[in-house]
Amino acid sequence: MKQLTLALVALLASLFTAEAARVDTIQVPTKYLATPEDITVIVPDAAAQGKKFPTVYLLNGYGGDHFAWLRVRPDLPELADNYGMVIVMPDGRDSWYWDSPVNPAMQMESFFTKDLVPYVDKHYPTLQAPEYRAISGLSMGGQGSMYLAIRHNDIWGNAGSTSGGLDIRPFPERWKMKESLGTIEQNPQAWEEHTPINLIKDITPGSLNMIFDCGSDDFFAGVNKNFHEELLKNKIPHDYISRPGGHSGAYWNNSVLYHLLYFNEAFKKAAKK
């Protein structure tokens, strides 16, 4: 009986192991940053069957790294399996995801568009079309995801932001942004060009699926509301959610579920076309 019990335990363990998503932590070489970039990639278990998947890029906030989203949602591998998504989590390096006009060793936008996405598509089982790519992030990462998606709609057809700094101009002394852009007094044009709310005019209505949210107690609540109103003014379809909550892991733990569901629905619609 003891041997039978042990055999059953071993069988169950092997089944659960076989059905678990794979989590890779790797480095991507690049000339656009001072050092190679650390990224974490979650690959659904079904990749072993030769399937290809949509990709969701999740960007961390200021002070975070490529493990930040796994700290917020340790069950991301399970979610990747359930939805059938490759999830890519780079290290934002407090860059705000721009090409810095004052620091040639911090060209994060170029890294994403010229190195990261091609690397992921080459080494992982991804569907390589904008309608099967999404990008979202929290705080600084929410700013970065909207900035990158609007500027590179040929790469990402779906974008999200949670608690994002969607207008950076009210915060000129915060989070080392002036180290990347120069001070707002010395380089006002850079601040105007690098804030997502000023890019709305460049969006073709219907070309980008968009979801964003912010807690009503968050210091970014006002700029998110303004972003929503500017989208309405320009007749850009989008999903906007404001609900109780602050700038916290507890809030992001909940909000990312809305984003993954939204992206999954967009991917399913793309597959039917």
Beta strands, then each sheet from edge to edge (+ up, - down):
strand 1: 22-28
strand 2: 37-43
strand 3: 55-59
strand 4: 86-90
strand 5: 133-137
strand 6: 158-162
strand 7: 209-215
strand 8: 239-243
sheet 1: 1+ 2- 4+ 3+ 5+ 6+ 7+ 8+
end
